[in-house]
Amino acid sequence: MSLDSLKSRIPDYAKDLKLNLGSVIGNSDLSAQQLWGTVLSTAIASRSPIVLRELEPEAKANLSPEAYTAAKAAAAVMAMNNVYYRTRHLLSDHEYGNLRAGLRMNVIGNPGVDKVDFEFWCFAVSAINGCGACLDSHEQVLRKAGLEREAVQEAFKIAAVVEAVAATLDAEAVLAAAE
């Protein structure tokens, strides 16, 4: 199981995805921890068993045990936060914004890895889950920490490609099972 194995599964009609997957992972200027934490957290957020099975071993091999756990924690906490904050943001009654969330999210304050890396993964997961409020919040933290826009863009490029590969391969699996 690997990046090459995953790329080999992408159908010819989605050749752009195959090229983009190789590019966003293979030609990244991110640190190994930022890159592979983003790959793992977005693979989890994609909800694709195929993508997760193919990318997880390589991510695990490139991350410390603490970073591996933190990337999974980023996907987990953002699965909750993205629904909560997206809903609060979309409601026309803005008074919900004044109510206390009352949801535990302690891992954000103490993720066990560099806080900027964890925020980076949370940002990437938020891109997949489509929470504008969370995207803005995490992007502001990243920019205040000194990350350039190009680095932040890497996170949502990886998220976009991983999500597209997941949608394509999951659709192909469904269609193959229907034959």
Rosetta blueprint (number, residue, H / E / L):
1 M L
2 S L
3 L H
4 D H
5 S H
6 L H
7 K H
8 S H
9 R H
10 I L
11 P L
12 D H
13 Y H
14 A H
15 K H
16 D H
17 L H
18 K H
19 L H
20 N H
21 L H
22 G H
23 S H
24 V H
25 I H
26 G H
27 N L
28 S L
29 D L
30 L L
31 S L
32 A H
33 Q H
34 Q H
35 L H
36 W H
37 G H
38 T H
39 V H
40 L H
41 S H
42 T H
43 A H
44 I H
45 A H
46 S L
47 R L
48 S L
49 P H
50 I H
51 V H
52 L H
53 R H
54 E H
55 L H
56 E H
57 P H
58 E H
59 A H
60 K H
61 A H
62 N H
63 L L
64 S L
65 P H
66 E H
67 A H
68 Y H
69 T H
70 A H
71 A H
72 K H
73 A H
74 A H
75 A H
76 A H
77 V H
78 M H
79 A H
80 M H
81 N H
82 N H
83 V H
84 Y H
85 Y H
86 R H
87 T H
88 R H
89 H H
90 L H
91 L L
92 S L
93 D L
94 H H
95 E H
96 Y H
97 G H
98 N H
99 L L
100 R L
101 A L
102 G L
103 L L
104 R L
105 M L
106 N H
107 V H
108 I H
109 G H
110 N L
111 P L
112 G L
113 V L
114 D L
115 K H
116 V H
117 D H
118 F H
119 E H
120 F H
121 W H
122 C H
123 F H
124 A H
125 V H
126 S H
127 A H
128 I H
129 N H
130 G L
131 C L
132 G H
133 A H
134 C H
135 L H
136 D H
137 S H
138 H H
139 E H
140 Q H
141 V H
142 L H
143 R H
144 K H
145 A L
146 G L
147 L L
148 E L
149 R H
150 E H
151 A H
152 V H
153 Q H
154 E H
155 A H
156 F H
157 K H
158 I H
159 A H
160 A H
161 V H
162 V H
163 E H
164 A H
165 V H
166 A H
167 A H
168 T H
169 L H
170 D H
171 A H
172 E H
173 A H
174 V H
175 L H
176 A H
177 A H
178 A H
179 E L
